[in-house]
Amino acid sequence: MVKKTATRDDKGRFKASSSSTGSAPSTAPSTALGTGELRTMSDLLSRMQLANMASLQFDGNRDMYAIFGYKKEILPKHTLAKYTRQDIATRIVDAPPDATWSNPPSIKSDLGDEDNPTNVAFQSLAKRTKLWSALHRADRMARMYPFSIVLFGFDDGGDLKSPVKSAVKDLLYVRAYGSRQIDKLTFNTDPRSPRFGLPETYRIKFDSPDSKSGTGDSASAGKQTDLIVHQSRVIHIVENPLEDMVYGTPIMAKVFNLLDDLLKVAGGTSETYWLTGNRGMQANIDKEMDIDPADAAALSDEIEEYQHQLRRFIRTRGVDLKVLDSTVPNPTYAFEMIMALISGTTGIPRRILLGSEAGQLASEQDRANWADRIDERRALFATPSIMDPLSLLLQTAGLLPEGDIEWEWPSAFIQNPLEKGQSMAQIARAIGNISRQTGNQTPMQLVSREEAREILGLEGDLDESDIYELAPYQEDEAQVKKDKQTASVTAPVPGQPGAEQPTNPTNPAKPNGTAKEAIPQKTG
């Protein structure tokens, strides 16, 4: 049997290798590559080739990456350095995961969250093990590295390198690791397996707790420890995979060149402002003035001390000092262009990326667009790539019941207090208008008391002990008002059958409004 592996080299790149187990070594050269080896070698070669092809112009005679100073090969250590040191890079990585996991999902049920025992038990487990925090960290690392994993520490009595057992007592911990900490993977080579071509084991390198020590500023370890983990204890996370389900292109790699450009604009503008703000001087010595070397050296020293703020005056004789003109460049257009490209590449609205200024009318529209983007991310990435594998893993461990589990996410658009009040007022106005469309004086009831409380943002219904009871005089007033409304509705309309006709005050015997008496006609 041939075992396919991928091992990380000293530069952080994965390289494929193979070894034979359970059979005698073959003397014939191997001409076929397994799926794991082929994928890893193809991944490495394609990345290098694509980087070279993207930078070449004029049939390879001009290398744009070399001209602009871009890196052709982006390694995990480079993206980590960007995330750690460059301002906007942190926002690019953190913004979507922050919005995704700030309102985590729940197990959908017709009973509601509180009456759903499965969801109640799961939320308790997630809170105890800090599950959402671990998924949030793994999501962020998947945006910096080719992949990340989430390790689940089950109390099943087995080793981490062995498959998880069904009789799991409890979930002890949840840990997130980036591909930077994984230096070896083994792949499934059985074409009849559902996991054909996917990782079987991961070798994680981390600082040995035995040799680790630290201070208030940092920690150091004398040696590292290897931890081999079976895939049944792991969730493998790749954001936006294309041709490979194991290795992806992180968003940091896609905007790496733009971040370099932004660094040039921001840092270059600051340096230019410093140089041009402290403008130089020209010392114009009179042509008829004789100056000896000692005076020239003294003048040079005084000018240098003036430049370094050591003195605020210069003594001159026969020397005319002039301040050189300088112009500070305006970086606005270059900055706006780069930020527009970053926003378009990452799918993050510019005002979400940089923050909204006060009084801007389009901020609500940006928030709505951002909420739509988060809903898309939940549907296309978070649910199928993280939550569905999570439910399957917990079901295998016996911590969730068997059957289809559907995840329900809360709304990604969060209203501020003013928007909530406006929405409540509009709903109440609509209910009032519709309830009066019956044609009767008494409006029809459209919502229950519990639904009305839900519209106001209140949970559940009132207890019977909390229901306000009317005082006796209030009950009488309410009954009188109700009787008047009933009488006005049931009273016959004048002129219709059964209605009492009003009398004529001048002639009580004659009803008011009757026809005039007939005038006798004269005869011939």
Secondary structure, 3 states (H helix, E strand, C coil): CEEEEEEECCCCCEEEEEEECCCCCCCCCCCCCCHHHHHHHHHHHHHHHHHHHHHEECCCCEEHHHHHCCCCCCCHHHHHHHHHHCHHHHHHHHHHHHHHHCCCCEECCCCCCCCCHHHHHHHHHHHHHCHHHHHHHHHHHHCCCCCEEEEEEECCCCCCCCCCCCCCCCEEEEEEEEHHHEEEEEECCCCCCCCCCCEEEEEEEEECHHHEEECCCCEEECCEEEEEEEHHHEEEECCCCCCCCCCCCCHHHHCHHHHHHHHHHHHHHHHHHHHHHCCCEEEEECCCCCCCHHHHHHHHHHHHHHHCCCCCCCCCCCEEEEECCCCCCCCHHHHHHHHHHHHHHHCCCHHHHHCCCCCCCCHHHHHHHHHHHHHHHHHHHHHHHHHHHHHHHHHHCCCCCCCCCCEECCCCCCCCHHHHHHHHHHHHHHHHHHHCCCCCCCCCCCCCHHHHHHHCCCCCCCCHHHCCCCCHHHHHHHHHHHHHHHHHHHCCCCCCCCCCCCECCCCCCCECCCCCCCCCCCCC
